[in-house]
Amino acid sequence: MQTAVLIPLKAFRGAKARLSSVLDAGERADLARRMAETVVAAAAPLPVAVVCDDDQVADWAEGLGAAVIRVDGPGLDRAVHAGIAALAADGFEQVIVAHGDLPRATDLARCADFDGVTLVPDRHGDGTPVAVVPVGAGFRFAYGPGSHDRHVAEAQRLGLPWRSLPDPDLGWDVDEPADLEFQPSK
């Protein structure tokens, strides 16, 4: 099955605003860029596309050899849907959607060894930092608090086989100051 990795990214300069109590704007931008580089590296050997609405992010992604899918304006759900549609048009049958704020990300390809939907919950069991979907299924993403349960319900609504794949590395996303205390898993 032809599989690609899709990484939705905000502008680095405005990223991670919830960390402003512990990091200044430049530090947050550097952190966002470093985490995104980790996610791109974790995608190897699969092809990578970055979906964004920012010229700096697009240039950065192209510099790493990733394809760029441009969207007009913000909105995570909208960006992911546009990215999946573009990858489907390019002939991909399955997409691994991996958020760019996963500092412990490794080996995303292992998430694609299931015929259906794979959902990696965040370490709190609430969010969905990684999801694998067949492109032609009409899967509708609904990110935000409680997204893991909404994505399970969506797979069930579509009658797709699904699995939850807890992973200590892929489930560690960075949103709040306490999330910065990540250590690689053993």
C-alpha positions as CSV (number, residue, x, y, z in Angstrom):
1,M,0.0,0.0,0.0
2,Q,1.4,3.4,-1.0
3,T,1.8,5.3,2.3
4,A,2.9,8.9,3.0
5,V,3.4,10.9,6.2
6,L,1.6,14.2,6.5
7,I,2.8,16.8,9.0
8,P,0.5,19.8,9.6
9,L,2.6,22.8,10.9
10,K,1.8,26.3,12.1
11,A,4.2,29.2,11.5
12,F,7.2,28.6,13.7
13,R,7.2,32.3,14.8
14,G,3.8,31.9,16.5
15,A,4.0,28.3,17.6
16,K,3.5,27.0,21.1
17,A,2.0,30.1,22.7
18,R,1.0,28.1,25.7
19,L,4.7,27.9,26.6
20,S,5.1,31.6,26.8
21,S,5.4,31.6,30.6
22,V,8.6,29.6,30.3
23,L,10.0,30.3,26.8
24,D,10.3,33.5,24.8
25,A,9.1,33.8,21.2
26,G,12.5,32.9,19.7
27,E,12.9,29.9,22.0
28,R,9.4,28.6,21.2
29,A,10.1,29.0,17.4
30,D,13.4,27.1,17.8
31,L,11.7,24.3,19.8
32,A,8.9,24.0,17.3
33,R,11.4,23.7,14.5
34,R,13.5,21.1,16.3
35,M,10.5,19.0,17.2
36,A,9.2,19.1,13.6
37,E,12.7,18.0,12.4
38,T,12.5,15.0,14.7
39,V,9.1,14.1,13.2
40,V,10.4,14.4,9.7
41,A,13.3,12.2,10.6
42,A,10.9,9.6,12.2
43,A,9.0,9.4,8.9
44,A,12.0,7.8,7.0
45,P,11.9,6.0,4.7
46,L,8.4,7.1,3.8
47,P,7.7,10.2,1.7
48,V,6.8,13.3,3.8
49,A,4.5,16.2,3.0
50,V,4.1,19.2,5.2
51,V,0.8,21.1,5.1
52,C,1.1,24.7,6.1
53,D,0.1,28.3,5.4
54,D,3.5,29.9,6.0
55,D,6.3,30.7,3.6
56,Q,9.1,30.1,6.2
57,V,7.7,26.7,7.1
58,A,7.3,25.8,3.4
59,D,11.0,26.8,2.7
60,W,12.1,24.8,5.8
61,A,10.2,21.7,4.7
62,E,11.5,21.9,1.1
63,G,15.0,22.2,2.5
64,L,14.5,18.9,4.3
65,G,13.2,17.3,1.1
66,A,9.6,17.2,2.1
67,A,6.8,18.0,-0.3
68,V,4.8,21.1,0.6
69,I,1.0,21.4,0.5
70,R,-0.2,25.0,0.9
71,V,-3.4,25.9,2.5
72,D,-4.9,29.4,2.9
73,G,-5.3,30.3,6.6
74,P,-5.1,28.4,9.8
75,G,-7.2,25.5,11.0
76,L,-5.8,22.0,11.9
77,D,-8.8,20.0,10.7
78,R,-9.0,21.9,7.4
79,A,-5.3,21.6,6.8
80,V,-5.3,17.8,7.4
81,H,-8.2,17.2,5.1
82,A,-6.5,19.3,2.4
83,G,-3.3,17.4,2.9
84,I,-4.9,14.0,2.6
85,A,-6.8,15.1,-0.5
86,A,-3.6,16.3,-2.1
87,L,-1.8,13.0,-1.2
88,A,-4.7,11.0,-2.5
89,A,-4.5,12.9,-5.8
90,D,-0.8,11.9,-5.9
91,G,-1.7,8.2,-5.7
92,F,-1.2,7.5,-2.0
93,E,-3.6,5.1,-0.5
94,Q,-2.8,5.5,3.2
95,V,-1.7,8.6,5.2
96,I,0.1,8.8,8.5
97,V,-0.9,12.2,10.1
98,A,1.8,13.0,12.6
99,H,1.8,16.3,14.5
100,G,5.0,18.3,14.5
101,D,5.3,18.6,18.3
102,L,6.5,15.1,19.1
103,P,10.1,15.4,20.5
104,R,10.4,11.7,21.1
105,A,9.0,10.5,17.7
106,T,10.6,7.5,16.1
107,D,9.7,5.0,13.3
108,L,6.3,6.3,12.2
109,A,6.2,3.6,9.5
110,R,5.4,0.9,12.1
111,C,2.0,2.6,12.6
112,A,1.0,1.7,9.1
113,D,1.0,-2.1,9.5
114,F,-2.8,-2.3,10.0
115,D,-5.5,-2.5,7.4
116,G,-7.8,0.2,8.7
117,V,-7.5,3.2,11.0
118,T,-4.7,3.4,13.6
119,L,-5.0,6.0,16.4
120,V,-2.1,6.8,18.7
121,P,-3.5,8.5,21.8
122,D,-1.5,11.1,23.6
123,R,-0.1,10.0,27.0
124,H,-3.3,11.4,28.7
125,G,-5.6,9.3,26.5
126,D,-7.3,12.4,25.2
127,G,-5.6,13.7,22.0
128,T,-4.5,12.1,18.8
129,P,-0.9,13.1,17.9
130,V,-0.7,10.3,15.2
131,A,-3.4,8.8,13.1
132,V,-3.2,6.5,10.1
133,V,-6.2,6.5,7.7
134,P,-7.0,5.1,4.3
135,V,-7.4,8.1,2.0
136,G,-10.6,7.0,0.3
137,A,-12.6,6.3,3.4
138,G,-14.0,9.8,3.9
139,F,-12.5,10.0,7.5
140,R,-13.4,13.3,9.1
141,F,-10.8,14.6,11.6
142,A,-11.9,16.5,14.7
143,Y,-8.9,17.7,16.6
144,G,-9.0,19.3,20.0
145,P,-9.7,18.1,23.5
146,G,-11.3,14.6,23.4
147,S,-10.1,14.0,19.8
148,H,-9.1,10.4,20.4
149,D,-12.7,9.4,21.3
150,R,-14.1,11.4,18.4
151,H,-11.7,9.7,16.0
152,V,-12.7,6.2,17.4
153,A,-16.3,7.2,16.9
154,E,-15.6,8.3,13.3
155,A,-13.9,5.0,12.4
156,Q,-16.9,3.2,13.8
157,R,-19.3,5.4,12.0
158,L,-17.5,4.6,8.7
159,G,-17.5,0.8,9.5
160,L,-13.7,0.8,9.4
161,P,-11.5,-1.6,11.4
162,W,-9.6,0.4,13.9
163,R,-7.0,0.1,16.7
164,S,-5.7,2.3,19.4
165,L,-1.9,2.0,19.5
166,P,-0.6,3.5,22.7
167,D,3.1,4.5,22.4
168,P,5.2,6.4,25.0
169,D,7.2,8.2,22.4
170,L,4.5,9.1,19.8
171,G,2.1,9.9,22.5
172,W,4.3,12.6,24.1
173,D,3.3,15.9,22.5
174,V,4.3,19.3,23.8
175,D,1.6,21.7,24.7
176,E,2.1,22.9,28.3
177,P,5.2,23.8,30.3
178,A,5.2,20.4,32.1
179,D,5.4,18.7,28.7
180,L,9.0,20.0,28.3
181,E,10.3,17.5,30.8
182,F,10.4,14.8,28.1
183,Q,13.1,12.1,28.2
184,P,13.6,9.5,25.5
185,S,12.0,6.2,26.4
186,K,14.3,3.3,27.1
